[in-house]
Amino acid sequence: MTKLCQMNAADTATTIRDGKVSARDVVEAHLARIDAIKANGMQTAVNYLNLPAVDGPHGRSPMGIQIIGRRFREDMCLDAAEVIQNATSVVAKELWVG
């Protein structure tokens, strides 16, 4: 099923026309891939797009924060994470210890 998601439109159409798979199989493969991305959270989607990202806790609340940058700009993500960490004065280590 995963291979169906990687085929271009012309190859997919040919495969359906030749009766190797049904259109329903193609749709289900794409839906399964979307569900896999949702199950793994936003970080997985960011990885598929090859974007740099930093995520971590935000204070002592149960929410987290994620910073997503432009391609090849890991430095901006890390700089932004440092600013947030300094502003909240909470280091991830403190959350696990206390």
DRENPA-3360 file (N, C-alpha, C; in nm, 2 decimals, always signed):
BEGIN
1 = MTKLCQMN = +0.08/-0.12/+0.00/+0.00/+0.00/+0.00/+0.09/+0.13/+0.00 ~ +0.20/+0.13/+0.07/+0.28/+0.24/+0.08/+0.33/+0.28/-0.06 ~ +0.36/+0.18/-0.14/+0.42/+0.21/-0.27/+0.32/+0.29/-0.35 ~ +0.19/+0.26/-0.33/+0.09/+0.34/-0.41/+0.10/+0.49/-0.38 ~ +0.13/+0.52/-0.27/+0.15/+0.67/-0.23/+0.26/+0.73/-0.30 ~ +0.36/+0.65/-0.34/+0.48/+0.71/-0.40/+0.48/+0.72/-0.55 ~ +0.38/+0.66/-0.61/+0.37/+0.66/-0.76/+0.32/+0.80/-0.81 ~ +0.36/+0.83/-0.92/+0.31/+0.96/-0.98/+0.17/+0.93/-1.04;
9 = AADTATTI = +0.10/+1.04/-1.08/-0.04/+1.02/-1.13/-0.05/+0.94/-1.25 ~ +0.04/+0.95/-1.34/+0.03/+0.87/-1.47/+0.05/+0.72/-1.44 ~ +0.15/+0.69/-1.36/+0.17/+0.55/-1.32/+0.05/+0.49/-1.24 ~ +0.00/+0.57/-1.15/-0.12/+0.53/-1.08/-0.24/+0.50/-1.17 ~ -0.26/+0.59/-1.26/-0.37/+0.57/-1.36/-0.35/+0.44/-1.44 ~ -0.23/+0.42/-1.48/-0.20/+0.30/-1.56/-0.22/+0.17/-1.48 ~ -0.18/+0.18/-1.36/-0.19/+0.06/-1.27/-0.34/+0.03/-1.24 ~ -0.42/+0.13/-1.23/-0.57/+0.11/-1.21/-0.63/+0.06/-1.34;
17 = RDGKVSAR = -0.59/+0.12/-1.45/-0.65/+0.08/-1.58/-0.61/-0.06/-1.61 ~ -0.49/-0.11/-1.58/-0.45/-0.25/-1.60/-0.51/-0.35/-1.51 ~ -0.58/-0.30/-1.41/-0.65/-0.38/-1.31/-0.56/-0.44/-1.20 ~ -0.44/-0.38/-1.19/-0.35/-0.43/-1.08/-0.40/-0.39/-0.95 ~ -0.46/-0.27/-0.94/-0.52/-0.23/-0.81/-0.64/-0.15/-0.85 ~ -0.73/-0.13/-0.75/-0.85/-0.06/-0.77/-0.83/+0.09/-0.72 ~ -0.91/+0.18/-0.77/-0.90/+0.32/-0.72/-0.92/+0.32/-0.57 ~ -1.01/+0.24/-0.52/-1.03/+0.23/-0.38/-0.90/+0.20/-0.30;
25 = DVVEAHLA = -0.82/+0.11/-0.36/-0.69/+0.07/-0.29/-0.60/+0.19/-0.29 ~ -0.60/+0.27/-0.39/-0.51/+0.39/-0.40/-0.56/+0.49/-0.29 ~ -0.69/+0.51/-0.28/-0.74/+0.61/-0.18/-0.71/+0.56/-0.04 ~ -0.73/+0.43/-0.02/-0.71/+0.38/+0.12/-0.56/+0.39/+0.15 ~ -0.47/+0.37/+0.06/-0.33/+0.38/+0.08/-0.29/+0.53/+0.12 ~ -0.35/+0.62/+0.05/-0.33/+0.76/+0.09/-0.39/+0.80/+0.22 ~ -0.50/+0.75/+0.25/-0.56/+0.77/+0.38/-0.48/+0.71/+0.50 ~ -0.43/+0.59/+0.47/-0.35/+0.52/+0.57/-0.22/+0.61/+0.60;
33 = RIDAIKAN = -0.16/+0.66/+0.49/-0.05/+0.75/+0.51/-0.08/+0.87/+0.59 ~ -0.19/+0.93/+0.56/-0.23/+1.05/+0.64/-0.26/+1.01/+0.79 ~ -0.32/+0.90/+0.81/-0.34/+0.85/+0.95/-0.21/+0.83/+1.02 ~ -0.11/+0.78/+0.95/+0.02/+0.75/+1.01/+0.09/+0.89/+1.05 ~ +0.07/+0.99/+0.97/+0.13/+1.12/+1.00/+0.06/+1.18/+1.12 ~ -0.08/+1.17/+1.12/-0.15/+1.22/+1.24/-0.11/+1.15/+1.37 ~ -0.09/+1.01/+1.36/-0.06/+0.93/+1.48/+0.07/+0.97/+1.54 ~ +0.17/+1.01/+1.45/+0.30/+1.05/+1.50/+0.31/+1.20/+1.53;
41 = GMQTAVNY = +0.21/+1.27/+1.51/+0.21/+1.41/+1.54/+0.27/+1.50/+1.43 ~ +0.27/+1.62/+1.46/+0.32/+1.72/+1.36/+0.47/+1.70/+1.33 ~ +0.55/+1.65/+1.42/+0.69/+1.63/+1.40/+0.71/+1.54/+1.28 ~ +0.63/+1.44/+1.26/+0.65/+1.35/+1.14/+0.62/+1.43/+1.01 ~ +0.52/+1.51/+1.01/+0.49/+1.59/+0.89/+0.60/+1.68/+0.86 ~ +0.66/+1.74/+0.96/+0.77/+1.83/+0.94/+0.89/+1.75/+0.88 ~ +0.91/+1.63/+0.93/+1.02/+1.54/+0.88/+1.00/+1.51/+0.73 ~ +0.87/+1.48/+0.69/+0.85/+1.45/+0.55/+0.88/+1.57/+0.46;
49 = LNLPAVDG = +0.86/+1.69/+0.51/+0.89/+1.81/+0.44/+1.04/+1.85/+0.44 ~ +1.12/+1.78/+0.52/+1.26/+1.81/+0.54/+1.28/+1.95/+0.59 ~ +1.20/+1.99/+0.69/+1.22/+2.12/+0.75/+1.28/+2.10/+0.89 ~ +1.37/+2.20/+0.93/+1.43/+2.19/+1.06/+1.32/+2.23/+1.16 ~ +1.32/+2.16/+1.28/+1.23/+2.19/+1.38/+1.28/+2.16/+1.52 ~ +1.24/+2.24/+1.61/+1.27/+2.22/+1.75/+1.14/+2.21/+1.83 ~ +1.13/+2.11/+1.92/+1.01/+2.11/+2.00/+1.05/+2.08/+2.15 ~ +0.97/+2.12/+2.24/+1.00/+2.10/+2.38/+0.89/+2.16/+2.46;
57 = PHGRSPMG = +0.91/+2.15/+2.60/+0.81/+2.19/+2.69/+0.80/+2.34/+2.69 ~ +0.69/+2.39/+2.73/+0.67/+2.54/+2.75/+0.63/+2.56/+2.89 ~ +0.72/+2.60/+2.97/+0.70/+2.62/+3.11/+0.66/+2.49/+3.18 ~ +0.58/+2.49/+3.28/+0.54/+2.37/+3.35/+0.40/+2.33/+3.31 ~ +0.35/+2.39/+3.21/+0.22/+2.35/+3.16/+0.23/+2.22/+3.08 ~ +0.11/+2.15/+3.06/+0.12/+2.03/+2.98/+0.13/+2.05/+2.83 ~ +0.13/+2.18/+2.79/+0.15/+2.21/+2.65/+0.30/+2.22/+2.61 ~ +0.32/+2.20/+2.48/+0.46/+2.21/+2.44/+0.46/+2.32/+2.33;
65 = IQIIGRRF = +0.58/+2.34/+2.28/+0.60/+2.44/+2.18/+0.68/+2.38/+2.07 ~ +0.65/+2.41/+1.94/+0.73/+2.36/+1.83/+0.77/+2.48/+1.74 ~ +0.89/+2.49/+1.70/+0.94/+2.59/+1.62/+0.98/+2.52/+1.49 ~ +0.93/+2.57/+1.38/+0.96/+2.52/+1.24/+1.03/+2.62/+1.16 ~ +1.14/+2.59/+1.10/+1.21/+2.69/+1.02/+1.21/+2.66/+0.87 ~ +1.27/+2.75/+0.80/+1.29/+2.73/+0.66/+1.40/+2.62/+0.64 ~ +1.40/+2.56/+0.52/+1.50/+2.46/+0.49/+1.64/+2.52/+0.51 ~ +1.73/+2.44/+0.57/+1.87/+2.47/+0.59/+1.89/+2.59/+0.69;
73 = REDMCLDA = +1.79/+2.62/+0.77/+1.80/+2.72/+0.87/+1.78/+2.67/+1.01 ~ +1.86/+2.56/+1.04/+1.85/+2.51/+1.18/+1.90/+2.61/+1.28 ~ +1.99/+2.70/+1.24/+2.04/+2.80/+1.33/+1.93/+2.89/+1.38 ~ +1.83/+2.92/+1.30/+1.72/+3.01/+1.34/+1.63/+2.94/+1.44 ~ +1.61/+2.81/+1.42/+1.53/+2.73/+1.51/+1.59/+2.72/+1.65 ~ +1.72/+2.69/+1.65/+1.79/+2.68/+1.77/+1.80/+2.82/+1.85 ~ +1.82/+2.92/+1.77/+1.83/+3.06/+1.83/+1.69/+3.09/+1.90 ~ +1.58/+3.06/+1.83/+1.45/+3.09/+1.88/+1.42/+3.01/+2.00;
81 = AEVIQNAT = +1.47/+2.88/+2.00/+1.45/+2.79/+2.12/+1.52/+2.85/+2.24 ~ +1.64/+2.90/+2.21/+1.72/+2.96/+2.32/+1.66/+3.08/+2.38 ~ +1.60/+3.16/+2.30/+1.53/+3.28/+2.35/+1.41/+3.24/+2.43 ~ +1.33/+3.15/+2.39/+1.22/+3.10/+2.46/+1.26/+3.04/+2.60 ~ +1.37/+2.96/+2.59/+1.41/+2.89/+2.71/+1.46/+3.00/+2.81 ~ +1.53/+3.10/+2.77/+1.58/+3.20/+2.86/+1.46/+3.29/+2.91 ~ +1.36/+3.31/+2.83/+1.25/+3.39/+2.88/+1.16/+3.32/+2.98 ~ +1.15/+3.19/+2.96/+1.07/+3.11/+3.06/+1.15/+3.06/+3.17;
89 = SVVAKELW = +1.28/+3.06/+3.16/+1.38/+3.01/+3.26/+1.35/+2.87/+3.31 ~ +1.29/+2.79/+3.22/+1.27/+2.65/+3.25/+1.35/+2.57/+3.15 ~ +1.43/+2.48/+3.21/+1.51/+2.39/+3.13/+1.45/+2.26/+3.13 ~ +1.45/+2.19/+3.02/+1.38/+2.06/+3.01/+1.42/+1.97/+3.13 ~ +1.55/+1.97/+3.17/+1.60/+1.88/+3.28/+1.52/+1.91/+3.41 ~ +1.48/+2.03/+3.44/+1.40/+2.07/+3.56/+1.27/+2.00/+3.56 ~ +1.21/+1.98/+3.44/+1.08/+1.92/+3.43/+1.08/+1.77/+3.46 ~ +1.19/+1.71/+3.43/+1.20/+1.56/+3.45/+1.24/+1.54/+3.60;
97 = VG = +1.31/+1.63/+3.66/+1.36/+1.60/+3.80/+1.25/+1.64/+3.89 ~ +1.18/+1.75/+3.87/+1.09/+1.80/+3.97/+0.95/+1.79/+3.94;
% end
